Each structure stands twice: as structure tokens, then as C-alpha cells.
Amino acid sequence: MTKDELLTQLEARFAGVSGMTIEYLTTALNEAMRLEGFASSVTVSDADATRILLRARIIVTEDLAFNTAAYFSFKDGEESIDKSRISANYLQLLSQLKAEYDAQYTQNSGFKIMKRLDRL
């Protein structure tokens, strides 16, 4: 897959998010490709594309959670606006995305530090 194809998929994934620009998504995709060890001009396999897109989704969701952290709840008589849970929802989604990434792409070495028998 080319970078343009990856960008099209990422853009489709975040189409419903207000304020999401193609420039920002391009920056997030470039960062994801760099973190995964690919140059932004390289064509990648479908397996690598899945990994890069997941990493890009993590980057974008993390930024969304950070940018919405200051949202608040407001009530005036009969009118009320509650945006206080938006950041928490993004953080929950971020947690799910990171768990999915770890499950698919993080290798567990099996190394564990055990307690010393003489200090139990």
C-alpha cells in the first residue's frame, strides 16, 4: 500500500470527527510510519499497513483525548451542555487501541523478576 492509500483509509476512519484536517492526518501518518521503522515514501505490505494504521489511530486518539481534556459541563436554567466525558471516552478508546496493538505486535519475553525466597 502506498502512503496515499493509507491516508485515505485513515481519513475515512476519522471522517466524523470535527476539526480533523488532511494535514493533521498526514502528520500523524508520517509519525506512525517513522515509529514503525518505515520511510514515508515506501510502499508497505498489507500486514505492515495494518500495523501502521493502528499506530496512527493511537496517535490521533491520544491527541484527541489531550485536546478535549479541558471540556466542561454547563447548565443554565433549562439548557445544559455536558462535554466533560469526551476526553474520558477518548481515553477509553485509546486504552482499547493500545491493548489491541500490544496483543498483536508486542512480544512477551517471559522474563519475570521473582521475589527472593529468603525475603518472603
N, CA, C and O atoms as a GROMACS GRO file, in nm:
protein
  480
    1MET      N    1   0.084  -0.118   0.000
    1MET     CA    2   0.000   0.000   0.000
    1MET      C    3   0.089   0.124   0.000
    1MET      O    4   0.193   0.128   0.064
    2THR      N    5   0.045   0.222  -0.072
    2THR     CA    6   0.118   0.348  -0.075
    2THR      C    7   0.072   0.437   0.040
    2THR      O    8  -0.028   0.409   0.107
    3LYS      N    9   0.145   0.543   0.063
    3LYS     CA   10   0.110   0.637   0.170
    3LYS      C   11  -0.025   0.701   0.142
    3LYS      O   12  -0.102   0.725   0.235
    4ASP      N   13  -0.055   0.730   0.016
    4ASP     CA   14  -0.184   0.790  -0.019
    4ASP      C   15  -0.301   0.696   0.012
    4ASP      O   16  -0.407   0.741   0.057
    5GLU      N   17  -0.282   0.568  -0.012
    5GLU     CA   18  -0.386   0.470   0.021
    5GLU      C   19  -0.405   0.460   0.173
    5GLU      O   20  -0.518   0.450   0.221
    6LEU      N   21  -0.295   0.463   0.247
    6LEU     CA   22  -0.304   0.462   0.393
    6LEU      C   23  -0.376   0.586   0.443
    6LEU      O   24  -0.460   0.578   0.534
    7LEU      N   25  -0.343   0.700   0.385
    7LEU     CA   26  -0.404   0.826   0.425
    7LEU      C   27  -0.554   0.826   0.397
    7LEU      O   28  -0.632   0.878   0.476
    8THR      N   29  -0.594   0.768   0.285
    8THR     CA   30  -0.737   0.758   0.251
    8THR      C   31  -0.811   0.673   0.354
    8THR      O   32  -0.922   0.707   0.395
    9GLN      N   33  -0.750   0.564   0.396
    9GLN     CA   34  -0.813   0.478   0.498
    9GLN      C   35  -0.821   0.550   0.633
    9GLN      O   36  -0.922   0.541   0.703
   10LEU      N   37  -0.714   0.620   0.669
   10LEU     CA   38  -0.713   0.693   0.796
   10LEU      C   39  -0.815   0.806   0.794
   10LEU      O   40  -0.884   0.830   0.894
   11GLU      N   41  -0.824   0.873   0.682
   11GLU     CA   42  -0.921   0.982   0.668
   11GLU      C   43  -1.064   0.929   0.680
   11GLU      O   44  -1.149   0.992   0.743
   12ALA      N   45  -1.091   0.814   0.621
   12ALA     CA   46  -1.224   0.754   0.630
   12ALA      C   47  -1.257   0.716   0.774
   12ALA      O   48  -1.371   0.728   0.818
   13ARG      N   49  -1.157   0.670   0.847
   13ARG     CA   50  -1.175   0.628   0.986
   13ARG      C   51  -1.215   0.746   1.076
   13ARG      O   52  -1.294   0.729   1.170
   14PHE      N   53  -1.159   0.865   1.047
   14PHE     CA   54  -1.184   0.982   1.132
   14PHE      C   55  -1.271   1.087   1.062
   14PHE      O   56  -1.266   1.205   1.098
   15ALA      N   57  -1.348   1.045   0.964
   15ALA     CA   58  -1.431   1.139   0.887
   15ALA      C   59  -1.535   1.209   0.974
   15ALA      O   60  -1.570   1.324   0.947
   16GLY      N   61  -1.585   1.143   1.075
   16GLY     CA   62  -1.690   1.201   1.159
   16GLY      C   63  -1.640   1.291   1.270
   16GLY      O   64  -1.720   1.348   1.345
   17VAL      N   65  -1.509   1.306   1.283
   17VAL     CA   66  -1.452   1.388   1.390
   17VAL      C   67  -1.436   1.530   1.339
   17VAL      O   68  -1.366   1.555   1.240
   18SER      N   69  -1.500   1.624   1.407
   18SER     CA   70  -1.493   1.763   1.363
   18SER      C   71  -1.352   1.819   1.383
   18SER      O   72  -1.284   1.787   1.481
   19GLY      N   73  -1.311   1.903   1.290
   19GLY     CA   74  -1.181   1.967   1.301
   19GLY      C   75  -1.063   1.882   1.256
   19GLY      O   76  -0.948   1.924   1.268
   20MET      N   77  -1.091   1.764   1.204
   20MET     CA   78  -0.983   1.675   1.160
   20MET      C   79  -0.944   1.714   1.018
   20MET      O   80  -1.025   1.703   0.926
   21THR      N   81  -0.820   1.760   1.001
   21THR     CA   82  -0.775   1.805   0.869
   21THR      C   83  -0.685   1.701   0.804
   21THR      O   84  -0.627   1.616   0.872
   22ILE      N   85  -0.676   1.708   0.674
   22ILE     CA   86  -0.591   1.616   0.599
   22ILE      C   87  -0.444   1.640   0.634
   22ILE      O   88  -0.364   1.547   0.634
   23GLU      N   89  -0.408   1.764   0.665
   23GLU     CA   90  -0.271   1.796   0.704
   23GLU      C   91  -0.234   1.729   0.835
   23GLU      O   92  -0.125   1.674   0.850
   24TYR      N   93  -0.327   1.735   0.930
   24TYR     CA   94  -0.300   1.670   1.060
   24TYR      C   95  -0.288   1.519   1.043
   24TYR      O   96  -0.197   1.458   1.098
   25LEU      N   97  -0.380   1.460   0.967
   25LEU     CA   98  -0.376   1.315   0.946
   25LEU      C   99  -0.248   1.274   0.874
   25LEU      O  100  -0.193   1.167   0.902
   26THR      N  101  -0.201   1.357   0.781
   26THR     CA  102  -0.074   1.328   0.712
   26THR      C  103   0.041   1.329   0.811
   26THR      O  104   0.129   1.243   0.806
   27THR      N  105   0.042   1.427   0.901
   27THR     CA  106   0.146   1.434   1.003
   27THR      C  107   0.143   1.312   1.094
   27THR      O  108   0.247   1.255   1.126
   28ALA      N  109   0.023   1.273   1.137
   28ALA     CA  110   0.009   1.155   1.224
   28ALA      C  111   0.053   1.028   1.152
   28ALA      O  112   0.117   0.942   1.212
   29LEU      N  113   0.019   1.017   1.025
   29LEU     CA  114   0.059   0.900   0.946
   29LEU      C  115   0.210   0.896   0.928
   29LEU      O  116   0.271   0.789   0.938
   30ASN      N  117   0.271   1.011   0.902
   30ASN     CA  118   0.418   1.016   0.890
   30ASN      C  119   0.484   0.973   1.020
   30ASN      O  120   0.583   0.899   1.018
   31GLU      N  121   0.430   1.019   1.132
   31GLU     CA  122   0.486   0.980   1.262
   31GLU      C  123   0.471   0.830   1.286
   31GLU      O  124   0.563   0.765   1.335
   32ALA      N  125   0.354   0.777   1.252
   32ALA     CA  126   0.331   0.633   1.270
   32ALA      C  127   0.426   0.551   1.184
   32ALA      O  128   0.480   0.450   1.230
   33MET      N  129   0.447   0.593   1.062
   33MET     CA  130   0.540   0.521   0.973
   33MET      C  131   0.682   0.528   1.028
   33MET      O  132   0.755   0.429   1.024
   34ARG      N  133   0.721   0.645   1.079
   34ARG     CA  134   0.855   0.658   1.137
   34ARG      C  135   0.871   0.569   1.259
   34ARG      O  136   0.973   0.502   1.274
   35LEU      N  137   0.771   0.568   1.347
   35LEU     CA  138   0.778   0.486   1.468
   35LEU      C  139   0.782   0.337   1.436
   35LEU      O  140   0.841   0.259   1.510
   36GLU      N  141   0.719   0.298   1.326
   36GLU     CA  142   0.718   0.156   1.286
   36GLU      C  143   0.839   0.121   1.200
   36GLU      O  144   0.854   0.006   1.158
   37GLY      N  145   0.927   0.220   1.174
   37GLY     CA  146   1.051   0.192   1.102
   37GLY      C  147   1.042   0.201   0.952
   37GLY      O  148   1.122   0.139   0.882
   38PHE      N  149   0.947   0.276   0.900
   38PHE     CA  150   0.930   0.291   0.755
   38PHE      C  151   0.949   0.436   0.715
   38PHE      O  152   0.910   0.528   0.787
   39ALA      N  153   1.011   0.457   0.599
   39ALA     CA  154   1.017   0.591   0.541
   39ALA      C  155   0.879   0.623   0.485
   39ALA      O  156   0.807   0.533   0.442
   40SER      N  157   0.843   0.750   0.484
   40SER     CA  158   0.709   0.787   0.438
   40SER      C  159   0.689   0.768   0.288
   40SER      O  160   0.576   0.773   0.240
   41SER      N  161   0.796   0.746   0.215
   41SER     CA  162   0.785   0.727   0.070
   41SER      C  163   0.780   0.580   0.029
   41SER      O  164   0.772   0.550  -0.090
   42VAL      N  165   0.785   0.489   0.125
   42VAL     CA  166   0.792   0.345   0.098
   42VAL      C  167   0.652   0.287   0.079
   42VAL      O  168   0.558   0.327   0.146
   43THR      N  169   0.640   0.193  -0.013
   43THR     CA  170   0.518   0.114  -0.027
   43THR      C  171   0.528  -0.004   0.070
   43THR      O  172   0.631  -0.072   0.075
   44VAL      N  173   0.422  -0.028   0.147
   44VAL     CA  174   0.427  -0.130   0.251
   44VAL      C  175   0.329  -0.243   0.220
   44VAL      O  176   0.234  -0.225   0.144
   45SER      N  177   0.355  -0.359   0.279
   45SER     CA  178   0.266  -0.474   0.262
   45SER      C  179   0.136  -0.452   0.338
   45SER      O  180   0.127  -0.360   0.420
   46ASP      N  181   0.037  -0.534   0.313
   46ASP     CA  182  -0.091  -0.521   0.382
   46ASP      C  183  -0.077  -0.541   0.532
   46ASP      O  184  -0.142  -0.473   0.611
   47ALA      N  185   0.008  -0.635   0.572
   47ALA     CA  186   0.030  -0.661   0.716
   47ALA      C  187   0.094  -0.540   0.782
   47ALA      O  188   0.055  -0.500   0.892
   48ASP      N  189   0.192  -0.482   0.716
   48ASP     CA  190   0.257  -0.363   0.771
   48ASP      C  191   0.162  -0.244   0.769
   48ASP      O  192   0.166  -0.159   0.859
   49ALA      N  193   0.077  -0.237   0.668
   49ALA     CA  194  -0.020  -0.128   0.659
   49ALA      C  195  -0.117  -0.132   0.777
   49ALA      O  196  -0.152  -0.028   0.833
   50THR      N  197  -0.160  -0.252   0.815
   50THR     CA  198  -0.250  -0.267   0.930
   50THR      C  199  -0.183  -0.216   1.057
   50THR      O  200  -0.244  -0.146   1.138
   51ARG      N  201  -0.058  -0.251   1.073
   51ARG     CA  202   0.018  -0.208   1.191
   51ARG      C  203   0.037  -0.056   1.192
   51ARG      O  204   0.020   0.008   1.295
   52ILE      N  205   0.070   0.001   1.078
   52ILE     CA  206   0.091   0.146   1.068
   52ILE      C  207  -0.039   0.221   1.095
   52ILE      O  208  -0.040   0.321   1.166
   53LEU      N  209  -0.150   0.172   1.038
   53LEU     CA  210  -0.279   0.237   1.059
   53LEU      C  211  -0.322   0.229   1.205
   53LEU      O  212  -0.378   0.326   1.258
   54LEU      N  213  -0.297   0.118   1.270
   54LEU     CA  214  -0.330   0.106   1.412
   54LEU      C  215  -0.248   0.205   1.494
   54LEU      O  216  -0.300   0.271   1.584
   55ARG      N  217  -0.120   0.216   1.462
   55ARG     CA  218  -0.033   0.312   1.532
   55ARG      C  219  -0.082   0.455   1.506
   55ARG      O  220  -0.082   0.537   1.599
   56ALA      N  221  -0.121   0.487   1.385
   56ALA     CA  222  -0.171   0.620   1.352
   56ALA      C  223  -0.301   0.649   1.428
   56ALA      O  224  -0.321   0.761   1.476
   57ARG      N  225  -0.389   0.548   1.437
   57ARG     CA  226  -0.512   0.566   1.514
   57ARG      C  227  -0.481   0.594   1.661
   57ARG      O  228  -0.550   0.674   1.724
   58ILE      N  229  -0.380   0.530   1.715
   58ILE     CA  230  -0.340   0.556   1.854
   58ILE      C  231  -0.291   0.700   1.869
   58ILE      O  232  -0.329   0.768   1.964
   59ILE      N  233  -0.209   0.745   1.776
   59ILE     CA  234  -0.156   0.881   1.782
   59ILE      C  235  -0.268   0.984   1.776
   59ILE      O  236  -0.271   1.079   1.855
   60VAL      N  237  -0.360   0.966   1.681
   60VAL     CA  238  -0.471   1.061   1.664
   60VAL      C  239  -0.562   1.060   1.786
   60VAL      O  240  -0.602   1.166   1.834
   61THR      N  241  -0.596   0.943   1.837
   61THR     CA  242  -0.685   0.932   1.953
   61THR      C  243  -0.620   0.992   2.077
   61THR      O  244  -0.688   1.056   2.158
   62GLU      N  245  -0.491   0.972   2.093
   62GLU     CA  246  -0.419   1.032   2.206
   62GLU      C  247  -0.426   1.184   2.199
   62GLU      O  248  -0.447   1.251   2.301
   63ASP      N  249  -0.407   1.239   2.081
   63ASP     CA  250  -0.417   1.385   2.064
   63ASP      C  251  -0.558   1.435   2.088
   63ASP      O  252  -0.577   1.540   2.148
   64LEU      N  253  -0.658   1.360   2.043
   64LEU     CA  254  -0.797   1.399   2.067
   64LEU      C  255  -0.828   1.402   2.217
   64LEU      O  256  -0.895   1.493   2.265
   65ALA      N  257  -0.781   1.302   2.289
   65ALA     CA  258  -0.803   1.297   2.435
   65ALA      C  259  -0.736   1.416   2.502
   65ALA      O  260  -0.793   1.477   2.592
   66PHE      N  261  -0.616   1.448   2.458
   66PHE     CA  262  -0.542   1.560   2.517
   66PHE      C  263  -0.612   1.692   2.486
   66PHE      O  264  -0.625   1.778   2.573
   67ASN      N  265  -0.656   1.709   2.362
   67ASN     CA  266  -0.718   1.835   2.320
   67ASN      C  267  -0.856   1.857   2.378
   67ASN      O  268  -0.903   1.971   2.384
   68THR      N  269  -0.924   1.752   2.420
   68THR     CA  270  -1.058   1.766   2.477
   68THR      C  271  -1.058   1.759   2.630
   68THR      O  272  -1.165   1.759   2.691
   69ALA      N  273  -0.944   1.753   2.690
   69ALA     CA  274  -0.935   1.739   2.836
   69ALA      C  275  -0.994   1.859   2.910
   69ALA      O  276  -1.040   1.845   3.023
   70ALA      N  277  -0.994   1.974   2.847
   70ALA     CA  278  -1.044   2.095   2.914
   70ALA      C  279  -1.195   2.116   2.894
   70ALA      O  280  -1.249   2.215   2.944
   71TYR      N  281  -1.262   2.027   2.825
   71TYR     CA  282  -1.406   2.042   2.804
   71TYR      C  283  -1.478   2.031   2.937
   71TYR      O  284  -1.430   1.965   3.029
   72PHE      N  285  -1.593   2.096   2.947
   72PHE     CA  286  -1.662   2.105   3.076
   72PHE      C  287  -1.812   2.085   3.060
   72PHE      O  288  -1.864   2.068   2.949
   73SER      N  289  -1.879   2.089   3.173
   73SER     CA  290  -2.024   2.079   3.177
   73SER      C  291  -2.081   2.215   3.215
   73SER      O  292  -2.025   2.283   3.302
   74PHE      N  293  -2.191   2.255   3.152
   74PHE     CA  294  -2.251   2.386   3.179
   74PHE      C  295  -2.402   2.371   3.184
   74PHE      O  296  -2.462   2.304   3.100
   75LYS      N  297  -2.462   2.434   3.284
   75LYS     CA  298  -2.608   2.429   3.296
   75LYS      C  299  -2.657   2.568   3.329
   75LYS      O  300  -2.608   2.634   3.421
   76ASP      N  301  -2.758   2.613   3.252
   76ASP     CA  302  -2.816   2.745   3.274
   76ASP      C  303  -2.968   2.732   3.259
   76ASP      O  304  -3.021   2.730   3.148
   77GLY      N  305  -3.034   2.723   3.370
   77GLY     CA  306  -3.179   2.706   3.366
   77GLY      C  307  -3.217   2.574   3.302
   77GLY      O  308  -3.183   2.467   3.353
   78GLU      N  309  -3.288   2.581   3.190
   78GLU     CA  310  -3.332   2.460   3.121
   78GLU      C  311  -3.228   2.408   3.022
   78GLU      O  312  -3.235   2.293   2.979
   79GLU      N  313  -3.132   2.491   2.986
   79GLU     CA  314  -3.030   2.450   2.890
   79GLU      C  315  -2.909   2.392   2.962
   79GLU      O  316  -2.867   2.442   3.066
   80SER      N  317  -2.856   2.286   2.905
   80SER     CA  318  -2.734   2.228   2.962
   80SER      C  319  -2.648   2.170   2.850
   80SER      O  320  -2.698   2.116   2.751
   81ILE      N  321  -2.520   2.183   2.868
   81ILE     CA  322  -2.421   2.127   2.776
   81ILE      C  323  -2.323   2.049   2.861
   81ILE      O  324  -2.266   2.102   2.956
   82ASP      N  325  -2.302   1.923   2.826
   82ASP     CA  326  -2.208   1.841   2.901
   82ASP      C  327  -2.108   1.778   2.806
   82ASP      O  328  -2.139   1.682   2.734
   83LYS      N  329  -1.988   1.832   2.806
   83LYS     CA  330  -1.880   1.777   2.725
   83LYS      C  331  -1.768   1.725   2.814
   83LYS      O  332  -1.657   1.700   2.766
   84SER      N  333  -1.797   1.708   2.940
   84SER     CA  334  -1.693   1.668   3.035
   84SER      C  335  -1.646   1.525   3.018
   84SER      O  336  -1.536   1.491   3.062
   85ARG      N  337  -1.726   1.439   2.955
   85ARG     CA  338  -1.688   1.298   2.940
   85ARG      C  339  -1.621   1.268   2.806
   85ARG      O  340  -1.580   1.154   2.782
   86ILE      N  341  -1.608   1.366   2.719
   86ILE     CA  342  -1.550   1.342   2.587
   86ILE      C  343  -1.407   1.292   2.599
   86ILE      O  344  -1.370   1.193   2.535
   87SER      N  345  -1.327   1.358   2.679
   87SER     CA  346  -1.188   1.316   2.695
   87SER      C  347  -1.180   1.176   2.756
   87SER      O  348  -1.097   1.095   2.714
   88ALA      N  349  -1.263   1.148   2.853
   88ALA     CA  350  -1.264   1.014   2.915
   88ALA      C  351  -1.301   0.907   2.812
   88ALA      O  352  -1.246   0.797   2.815
   89ASN      N  353  -1.394   0.939   2.723
   89ASN     CA  354  -1.431   0.843   2.619
   89ASN      C  355  -1.314   0.818   2.524
   89ASN      O  356  -1.289   0.704   2.485
   90TYR      N  357  -1.243   0.924   2.487
   90TYR     CA  358  -1.126   0.907   2.401
   90TYR      C  359  -1.017   0.828   2.473
   90TYR      O  360  -0.949   0.746   2.411
   91LEU      N  361  -1.000   0.851   2.603
   91LEU     CA  362  -0.900   0.775   2.680
   91LEU      C  363  -0.936   0.627   2.686
   91LEU      O  364  -0.848   0.541   2.680
   92GLN      N  365  -1.065   0.597   2.698
   92GLN     CA  366  -1.109   0.458   2.698
   92GLN      C  367  -1.082   0.393   2.562
   92GLN      O  368  -1.035   0.279   2.555
   93LEU      N  369  -1.111   0.465   2.456
   93LEU     CA  370  -1.082   0.415   2.321
   93LEU      C  371  -0.932   0.398   2.302
   93LEU      O  372  -0.888   0.300   2.242
   94LEU      N  373  -0.854   0.493   2.352
   94LEU     CA  374  -0.708   0.484   2.343
   94LEU      C  375  -0.657   0.360   2.415
   94LEU      O  376  -0.568   0.291   2.364
   95SER      N  377  -0.712   0.331   2.530
   95SER     CA  378  -0.674   0.212   2.606
   95SER      C  379  -0.703   0.084   2.525
   95SER      O  380  -0.621  -0.008   2.524
   96GLN      N  381  -0.818   0.080   2.460
   96GLN     CA  382  -0.854  -0.035   2.378
   96GLN      C  383  -0.760  -0.050   2.259
   96GLN      O  384  -0.719  -0.161   2.225
   97LEU      N  385  -0.726   0.062   2.194
   97LEU     CA  386  -0.637   0.058   2.079
   97LEU      C  387  -0.496   0.011   2.119
   97LEU      O  388  -0.434  -0.068   2.049
   98LYS      N  389  -0.448   0.062   2.234
   98LYS     CA  390  -0.315   0.021   2.281
   98LYS      C  391  -0.314  -0.128   2.318
   98LYS      O  392  -0.217  -0.198   2.292
   99ALA      N  393  -0.422  -0.175   2.378
   99ALA     CA  394  -0.432  -0.318   2.413
   99ALA      C  395  -0.432  -0.403   2.286
   99ALA      O  396  -0.369  -0.509   2.282
  100GLU      N  397  -0.502  -0.356   2.183
  100GLU     CA  398  -0.504  -0.429   2.056
  100GLU      C  399  -0.364  -0.430   1.994
  100GLU      O  400  -0.321  -0.533   1.942
  101TYR      N  401  -0.294  -0.317   1.998
  101TYR     CA  402  -0.158  -0.310   1.943
  101TYR      C  403  -0.065  -0.404   2.020
  101TYR      O  404   0.011  -0.480   1.960
  102ASP      N  405  -0.073  -0.398   2.153
  102ASP     CA  406   0.014  -0.484   2.234
  102ASP      C  407  -0.014  -0.632   2.209
  102ASP      O  408   0.079  -0.712   2.200
  103ALA      N  409  -0.142  -0.667   2.197
  103ALA     CA  410  -0.177  -0.807   2.175
  103ALA      C  411  -0.126  -0.858   2.041
  103ALA      O  412  -0.086  -0.974   2.029
  104GLN      N  413  -0.127  -0.773   1.941
  104GLN     CA  414  -0.088  -0.818   1.807
  104GLN      C  415   0.060  -0.803   1.778
  104GLN      O  416   0.116  -0.884   1.704
  105TYR      N  417   0.124  -0.701   1.836
  105TYR     CA  418   0.259  -0.668   1.790
  105TYR      C  419   0.367  -0.663   1.896
  105TYR      O  420   0.485  -0.647   1.863
  106THR      N  421   0.333  -0.676   2.022
  106THR     CA  422   0.433  -0.673   2.127
  106THR      C  423   0.469  -0.816   2.165
  106THR      O  424   0.381  -0.898   2.191
  107GLN      N  425   0.597  -0.844   2.168
  107GLN     CA  426   0.642  -0.978   2.203
  107GLN      C  427   0.667  -0.984   2.352
  107GLN      O  428   0.734  -0.898   2.410
  108ASN      N  429   0.614  -1.087   2.414
  108ASN     CA  430   0.639  -1.110   2.556
  108ASN      C  431   0.760  -1.202   2.569
  108ASN      O  432   0.763  -1.311   2.512
  109SER      N  433   0.857  -1.156   2.644
  109SER     CA  434   0.980  -1.234   2.656
  109SER      C  435   0.968  -1.345   2.759
  109SER      O  436   1.046  -1.441   2.756
  110GLY      N  437   0.872  -1.335   2.849
  110GLY     CA  438   0.860  -1.435   2.954
  110GLY      C  439   0.951  -1.407   3.073
  110GLY      O  440   0.949  -1.481   3.171
  111PHE      N  441   1.029  -1.301   3.064
  111PHE     CA  442   1.119  -1.265   3.173
  111PHE      C  443   1.039  -1.206   3.288
  111PHE      O  444   0.959  -1.116   3.269
  112LYS      N  445   1.062  -1.259   3.407
  112LYS     CA  446   0.993  -1.210   3.526
  112LYS      C  447   1.094  -1.199   3.639
  112LYS      O  448   1.188  -1.277   3.647
  113ILE      N  449   1.073  -1.103   3.724
  113ILE     CA  450   1.156  -1.088   3.842
  113ILE      C  451   1.081  -1.150   3.959
  113ILE      O  452   0.971  -1.107   3.994
  114MET      N  453   1.140  -1.249   4.016
  114MET     CA  454   1.075  -1.322   4.125
  114MET      C  455   1.123  -1.267   4.259
  114MET      O  456   1.233  -1.212   4.269
  115LYS      N  457   1.040  -1.282   4.360
  115LYS     CA  458   1.080  -1.243   4.495
  115LYS      C  459   1.184  -1.341   4.546
  115LYS      O  460   1.183  -1.460   4.514
  116ARG      N  461   1.274  -1.287   4.624
  116ARG     CA  462   1.376  -1.375   4.682
  116ARG      C  463   1.314  -1.464   4.788
  116ARG      O  464   1.231  -1.419   4.867
  117LEU      N  465   1.354  -1.589   4.790
  117LEU     CA  466   1.296  -1.684   4.884
  117LEU      C  467   1.328  -1.649   5.029
  117LEU      O  468   1.249  -1.677   5.119
  118ASP      N  469   1.443  -1.587   5.052
  118ASP     CA  470   1.480  -1.555   5.188
  118ASP      C  471   1.411  -1.428   5.240
  118ASP      O  472   1.429  -1.391   5.356
  119ARG      N  473   1.332  -1.360   5.154
  119ARG     CA  474   1.264  -1.236   5.195
  119ARG      C  475   1.114  -1.244   5.177
  119ARG      O  476   1.048  -1.141   5.159
  120LEU      N  477   1.060  -1.361   5.182
  120LEU     CA  478   0.915  -1.375   5.170
  120LEU      C  479   0.854  -1.341   5.300
  120LEU      O  480   0.732  -1.346   5.314
   0.00000   0.00000   0.00000
